Amino acid sequence: MSATEATTKRPTISLTQGSRIRVHSAGSRDEPLVSVGTFRGLVSVGGENSLALEMEAEKGEKDQVRLLPLTAIFAIDILHAAKAEEEKRVDPGTASGYFR
């Protein structure tokens, strides 16, 4: 790998829980539905996968979660990416338990 390739290499993109995003999805006939909020994960409803988005508070509404079917999504803008938490694994040899 040359020096120019190393400097132009960009980090991989991943949509992590806690990221602030804007989603453009199927809406009315004339314009798409635009939703802004915090990505909470993927949810399966009736065999169809949906993106769970905790909406930003508008007009006194709070704690509203919108489920957007993946088939209805046109685009996702990542406004602020949250860092992924590393998996916390317990080494079976050091775990406290009945058999030591």
C-alpha positions in Angstrom: 0.0 0.0 0.0 1.4 3.4 -1.0 1.5 6.5 1.3 -1.3 8.1 -0.7 -3.5 5.1 -0.3 -2.9 5.0 3.4 -3.8 8.7 3.9 -7.0 8.4 1.8 -8.3 5.3 3.4 -11.5 6.0 5.2 -12.9 4.1 8.2 -15.7 1.6 7.7 -19.2 2.9 8.1 -21.6 1.1 10.5 -25.0 2.2 11.9 -24.6 1.7 15.6 -27.2 2.0 18.4 -27.3 5.5 19.8 -26.4 7.2 16.5 -28.4 10.3 15.5 -29.8 9.8 12.0 -32.3 11.2 9.5 -34.3 8.7 7.5 -36.1 9.4 4.2 -38.8 6.8 3.6 -42.0 6.3 1.7 -44.6 8.9 2.7 -47.3 10.6 0.7 -47.5 10.4 -3.1 -45.7 13.7 -3.6 -43.0 13.7 -1.0 -41.1 11.3 1.3 -41.5 11.1 5.0 -38.4 12.5 6.8 -37.8 11.2 10.4 -35.0 12.5 12.6 -34.0 10.8 15.9 -31.8 8.2 17.6 -31.3 4.7 16.1 -32.4 2.1 18.6 -31.9 -1.1 16.5 -33.8 -3.5 14.2 -37.2 -4.9 15.1 -39.1 -7.8 13.4 -42.8 -7.3 13.2 -44.9 -9.9 11.4 -41.9 -11.3 9.6 -40.8 -7.9 8.2 -37.7 -6.1 9.6 -38.1 -2.5 10.7 -35.7 0.2 11.8 -36.5 1.5 15.3 -36.0 5.3 15.6 -36.6 7.2 18.8 -38.0 10.4 17.5 -36.8 13.8 18.7 -39.3 15.6 20.9 -41.7 17.7 18.9 -44.8 19.6 20.2 -44.6 18.1 23.7 -44.3 14.5 22.5 -41.6 12.4 24.1 -40.4 8.9 24.1 -42.1 8.2 20.8 -40.5 5.3 18.8 -41.2 5.0 15.1 -40.8 1.7 13.3 -39.8 2.1 9.6 -40.0 -1.0 7.4 -36.7 -1.6 5.7 -38.5 -1.9 2.3 -39.9 1.6 2.7 -36.5 3.3 3.4 -35.0 5.5 0.6 -32.0 6.9 2.4 -30.3 7.2 5.8 -28.2 10.2 6.8 -25.9 9.6 9.7 -25.8 12.9 11.5 -23.7 11.8 14.5 -22.3 8.3 14.7 -22.1 6.7 18.2 -19.1 4.5 19.0 -19.9 0.8 19.2 -19.5 -0.7 22.6 -17.3 -3.6 22.7 -19.0 -6.9 23.6 -18.5 -7.8 27.2 -17.5 -11.5 27.4 -16.8 -13.3 30.5 -14.0 -15.8 30.4 -15.5 -19.1 31.7 -12.3 -19.9 33.6 -12.5 -16.7 35.7 -16.2 -16.5 36.1 -17.5 -16.9 39.6 -19.9 -19.8 40.1 -20.6 -23.0 41.9 -17.7 -25.0 40.6 -14.4 -23.3 41.2 
